[in-house]
Amino acid sequence: MSSEKHSPEDIALSLTLAIVRSSPAQLLLLDGQCNIIAASMSFCSVFGVDAADVTGQPLFALNDGSWDIAELRSYLTATLSGEGKPAARDIDMQQPQQSIRHLTVQASRLTYLDLEQTRILVAVSDVTQARADAALKEESVRANHILLQEVRHRVANSLQIIASVLLHNARTTASEETRGHMENAHHRVMSVAALERLLSTSEHGDINVHAYFTRLCESISASMLGDVNQIALIVKGGDGVVEARVSVSLGLIVTQLVINALKYAFPDGRRGTITVDYNFHGPNWVLCVRDDGVGMPLTAPVWAPASLRRWPRSCTLRWR
């Protein structure tokens, strides 16, 4: 073992250089002129340089000047000035006969006792592959989303056909009970078809309430108002979205209420209006279906909660 005595400064510098060189991160220790004092073996391996050759060289001369990037110079100058701690920078580096490498650079000015000697520690991460993987994942998600939209569009078309068949069979059957079941099935299929059609154009799976109710009322009009075209269906309300699973329930309720109003509120060719109205109050909303028809007769039996038949002129639902 050598008996040579070393000063504390020499020992501290030697320890610092050893830590930098052995670090698994891509690290550079630079002086105040951006000359390389030490480079980690990881940095040398990733960027294809020799540790012995780069020591003492200007950073901007590395790899035939590939590191001489205006944005990197500006960033390191700001770091050397000591005016705050600049945030990490994303920098693109072009090397001869190679594709662009995307780097994330984080530099920090070191604070220690020898204030006359400026030192900065630079951490470099090559994020080229990570960005490529993220772009590939994003493209895959986009392709799957387009495919899902196309499937939903086709499902909506198929459901519309099924709804038309159910309605036709309901109108031609002689059995009142069978007709009732078919009409109920038609209402449900029609509600889901309208939902699927909107989902086929939705970016995030949420449903715009106004668009959904409008589409739903258009479907009801197309299927039921052929004989009662003197009745107007109106949708009111501001902008707002709900989850798809919630919109299914809302669609079934609105469909049932609107169809009941069409059946019972306007006898003998009476003209009128059915209004679907809703309002959002923060996380809460109110849904109201009303008509200006004949209303419930005074001698009508007490309404049974289990059924939506013979609803009064106005029905209001509140969600909290």
C-alpha positions in Angstrom: 0.0 0.0 0.0 1.4 3.4 -1.0 2.4 5.6 1.9 2.0 8.8 -0.1 -0.1 11.4 1.6 -3.0 13.0 -0.2 -4.8 16.2 0.6 -8.4 16.2 1.5 -9.2 18.1 -1.7 -7.5 15.4 -3.8 -9.3 12.7 -2.0 -12.7 14.4 -2.5 -12.0 15.0 -6.2 -10.9 11.4 -6.7 -14.0 10.1 -4.9 -16.3 12.3 -7.0 -14.7 11.1 -10.2 -15.0 7.5 -9.1 -18.7 8.0 -8.3 -19.4 9.6 -11.7 -17.5 7.0 -13.7 -19.1 4.0 -11.9 -22.7 5.4 -12.0 -25.2 3.3 -13.9 -26.7 6.5 -15.2 -25.4 8.4 -18.2 -23.6 11.2 -16.3 -21.1 13.9 -17.3 -19.1 16.1 -15.0 -18.2 19.4 -16.8 -16.2 22.4 -15.9 -17.1 26.1 -16.4 -16.2 25.9 -20.1 -18.3 22.7 -20.7 -15.1 20.6 -20.9 -15.6 17.0 -19.8 -13.9 16.2 -16.4 -15.4 12.7 -16.2 -17.9 10.6 -18.0 -19.7 7.5 -16.6 -19.0 4.2 -18.2 -22.8 4.0 -19.0 -22.6 7.3 -20.9 -19.6 6.1 -22.9 -21.3 2.8 -23.7 -24.6 4.3 -24.8 -23.1 7.0 -27.0 -20.1 5.1 -28.3 -17.2 7.0 -26.9 -14.1 6.0 -25.0 -13.8 7.3 -21.4 -10.1 8.0 -21.7 -10.5 9.9 -25.0 -13.3 12.2 -23.9 -11.7 13.4 -20.7 -10.6 17.0 -21.2 -12.5 17.4 -24.4 -15.2 20.0 -25.0 -18.6 18.4 -24.8 -19.7 20.1 -28.0 -16.8 18.3 -29.9 -18.1 14.8 -29.1 -19.1 12.5 -31.9 -17.8 14.8 -34.6 -19.7 17.8 -33.3 -23.1 16.0 -32.9 -23.4 17.5 -29.4 -23.0 21.0 -30.7 -26.7 21.8 -30.5 -27.9 25.4 -30.0 -30.6 24.4 -27.5 -28.1 22.4 -25.5 -25.6 25.3 -25.4 -28.3 27.6 -24.3 -29.4 25.2 -21.5 -25.9 24.7 -20.2 -25.2 28.4 -20.3 -28.3 29.1 -18.2 -27.2 26.3 -15.7 -23.7 27.8 -15.4 -25.1 31.2 -14.7 -26.6 29.9 -11.5 -29.9 31.8 -12.0 -32.3 29.2 -10.6 -32.4 25.6 -11.6 -33.4 25.1 -15.2 -35.9 22.3 -15.8 -34.9 19.3 -17.8 -34.9 19.7 -21.6 -35.9 17.4 -24.4 -33.2 17.7 -27.1 -32.9 16.1 -30.6 -29.5 15.1 -31.7 -28.6 14.2 -35.3 -25.5 12.0 -35.7 -23.9 11.3 -39.1 -25.6 8.5 -41.0 -27.9 7.8 -38.1 -31.5 8.6 -37.3 -32.3 11.4 -34.9 -31.9 10.5 -31.2 -34.3 12.0 -28.7 -32.5 13.0 -25.4 -33.7 14.2 -22.1 -31.0 16.4 -20.4 -30.9 17.5 -16.8 -28.0 19.7 -15.6 -27.3 21.0 -12.1 -24.6 23.4 -11.0 -22.7 21.9 -8.1 -22.4 23.9 -4.8 -19.3 23.1 -2.8 -16.4 24.9 -0.9 -14.2 25.6 -3.9 -16.4 28.3 -5.4 -13.8 29.4 -7.9 -14.1 26.1 -9.7 -17.5 25.9 -11.4 -18.7 22.3 -12.0 -22.0 21.1 -13.4 -23.3 17.6 -13.4 -25.3 16.6 -16.5 -27.6 13.5 -16.7 -28.5 12.4 -20.1 -31.3 9.9 -21.0 -31.8 8.5 -24.5 -35.6 8.2 -24.8 -35.7 7.4 -28.5 -36.9 3.9 -28.1 -39.4 4.9 -25.4 -40.9 7.5 -27.7 -41.1 5.0 -30.5 -42.9 2.5 -28.3 -45.3 5.3 -27.1 -46.0 6.3 -30.7 -46.6 2.6 -31.6 -49.0 2.2 -28.7 -50.8 5.3 -29.5 -51.3 4.2 -33.1 -52.5 0.8 -31.9 -55.0 2.4 -29.6 -56.2 4.7 -32.4 -56.6 1.8 -34.8 -58.6 -0.2 -32.2 -60.8 2.8 -31.5 -61.6 3.2 -35.2 -62.4 -0.5 -35.4 -64.6 -0.3 -32.3 -66.5 2.7 -33.8 -67.0 0.7 -37.1 -68.3 -2.3 -35.1 -70.7 -0.1 -33.1 -71.9 1.5 -36.3 -72.7 -1.9 -37.8 -74.3 -3.0 -34.5 -76.5 0.1 -34.6 -77.6 -0.7 -38.2 -78.4 -4.3 -37.2 -80.4 -3.2 -34.2 -82.4 -0.7 -36.3 -83.4 -3.5 -38.6 -84.4 -5.7 -35.7 -86.5 -2.9 -34.2 -88.3 -2.4 -37.6 -89.1 -6.1 -37.8 -90.4 -6.1 -34.2 -92.6 -3.1 -34.9 -93.9 -4.6 -38.1 -94.8 -7.9 -36.3 -96.4 -6.0 -33.4 -98.7 -4.2 -35.8 -99.8 -7.4 -37.6 -100.3 -9.7 -34.7 -103.8 -10.3 -33.4 -102.8 -11.0 -29.8 -102.8 -8.0 -27.5 -100.4 -9.6 -25.1 -98.0 -10.5 -27.9 -98.3 -7.0 -29.4 -97.4 -5.5 -26.0 -94.3 -7.7 -25.6 -93.1 -6.9 -29.1 -93.6 -3.2 -28.7 -91.7 -3.2 -25.4 -88.9 -5.2 -27.1 -89.0 -2.6 -30.0 -88.6 0.3 -27.6 -85.6 -1.3 -25.9 -83.8 -2.2 -29.1 -84.5 1.2 -30.5 -83.0 2.9 -27.4 -79.8 0.8 -27.6 -79.5 1.3 -31.3 -79.5 5.1 -30.9 -76.9 4.7 -28.1 -74.7 2.5 -30.3 -74.9 5.0 -33.2 -73.7 7.8 -30.9 -71.0 5.7 -29.4 -69.7 5.0 -32.9 -68.9 8.7 -33.1 -67.8 9.3 -29.5 -64.1 9.8 -28.8 -64.1 8.9 -25.1 -67.1 6.7 -24.6 -69.2 9.4 -23.0 -72.5 10.4 -24.5 -73.7 13.9 -25.2 -77.2 13.9 -23.6 -78.8 16.4 -26.0 -77.5 14.5 -29.1 -78.7 11.2 -27.6 -82.2 12.4 -26.7 -82.5 14.1 -30.1 -81.5 10.9 -32.0 -83.8 8.9 -29.8 -86.8 11.1 -30.4 -86.0 11.1 -34.2 -86.1 7.3 -34.1 -89.4 7.3 -32.2 -90.9 9.8 -34.7 -89.8 7.7 -37.6 -91.3 4.5 -36.2 -94.5 5.8 -34.5 -95.6 9.2 -35.8 -96.7 8.1 -39.2 -100.4 8.2 -38.1 -100.0 11.1 -35.6 -97.7 13.5 -37.4 -99.5 16.4 -35.8 -97.5 15.7 -32.5 -94.2 17.5 -32.1 -91.3 16.0 -30.2 -88.9 18.6 -28.7 -85.6 18.2 -26.8 -84.4 21.0 -24.5 -81.4 21.3 -22.3 -77.8 22.5 -22.3 -74.5 20.7 -23.0 -73.6 17.8 -20.8 -72.3 14.2 -21.0 -73.0 11.0 -19.1 -71.4 7.6 -19.1 -72.7 5.1 -21.6 -74.1 2.8 -18.9 -76.1 5.7 -17.5 -77.4 6.7 -20.9 -78.9 3.2 -21.5 -81.2 3.6 -18.5 -82.1 7.2 -19.4 -82.9 6.1 -23.0 -85.2 3.4 -21.9 -87.0 5.7 -19.5 -87.4 8.5 -22.1 -88.5 6.0 -24.7 -91.2 4.6 -22.5 -92.5 7.9 -21.3 -92.6 9.5 -24.8 -94.3 6.4 -26.3 -96.9 6.4 -23.5 -97.6 10.0 -24.1 -98.1 9.3 -27.8 -100.5 6.5 -27.0 -102.6 8.1 -24.4 -102.2 11.9 -24.2 -103.5 12.8 -27.7 -106.7 10.9 -28.4 -109.0 11.5 -31.4 -106.3 13.2 -33.5 -105.5 15.9 -30.9 -102.5 18.0 -31.7 -99.8 18.7 -29.2 -96.2 18.7 -28.1 -94.1 16.3 -26.1 -91.0 17.9 -24.5 -87.9 16.1 -23.2 -86.1 18.6 -20.9 -83.0 18.2 -18.8 -80.7 20.4 -16.8 -77.3 19.9 -15.2 -76.4 21.4 -11.8 -72.8 20.4 -11.2 -72.7 16.6 -10.7 -76.5 16.6 -10.4 -79.1 16.7 -13.2 -82.9 16.8 -13.7 -84.8 15.0 -16.4 -88.4 16.0 -17.2 -90.7 14.5 -19.8 -94.0 16.4 -20.2 -96.8 16.9 -22.7 -99.8 19.2 -23.2 -102.2 16.4 -23.8 -105.4 15.5 -22.1 -103.8 14.4 -18.8 -105.0 11.8 -16.4 -108.8 11.5 -16.0 -110.1 12.4 -12.6 -111.5 8.9 -12.1 -108.2 7.2 -13.0 -107.0 4.6 -10.5 -104.0 5.4 -8.3 -100.8 5.1 -10.3 -98.7 2.0 -9.5 -95.0 2.7 -9.1 -94.0 -0.6 -10.7 -95.4 0.6 -14.1 -94.6 3.5 -16.4 -98.0 3.2 -18.1 -100.5 6.1 -18.0 -97.9 8.6 -16.7 -99.3 12.0 -15.8 -98.7 15.0 -18.0 -95.2 15.7 -16.5 -92.7 13.3 -15.0 -89.5 14.7 -13.4 -86.5 12.5 -12.4 -83.7 13.9 -10.3 -80.2 12.4 -10.0 -77.8 13.2 -7.2 
